[in-house]
Amino acid sequence: MGRTIPSFRMALEGEIATWRAYRKALGGGSREALDSLFDQARTYCSAASNAARPIRFEGMMMSMSFAHERRLVDVRNRIEKLRLEHAREHD
């Protein structure tokens, strides 16, 4: 009988576990930032598993990058909205 392939979520948690020593070497605020990155990878776990990439770290990095891009777009949109409101107030 063949071995079963772990789910991407299980593989993701295994990959995150390999970063424990790195996490431990960071300071408190940096640990929180790293944990946030890992949470972003968890958020998009289903999408990463559908990408069917042979290296699970690729899915993690894409998920983290995607989450950051979404945040950047949101911040950019908010800044533009504030600029427009400011311009209207000063016309």
Secondary structure, 3 states (H helix, E strand, C coil): CCCCCCCHHHHHHHHHHCCHHHHHHCCHHHHHHHHHHHHHHHHCHHHHHHHCCCCHHHHHHHHHHHHHHHHHHHHHHHHHHHHHHHHHHCC
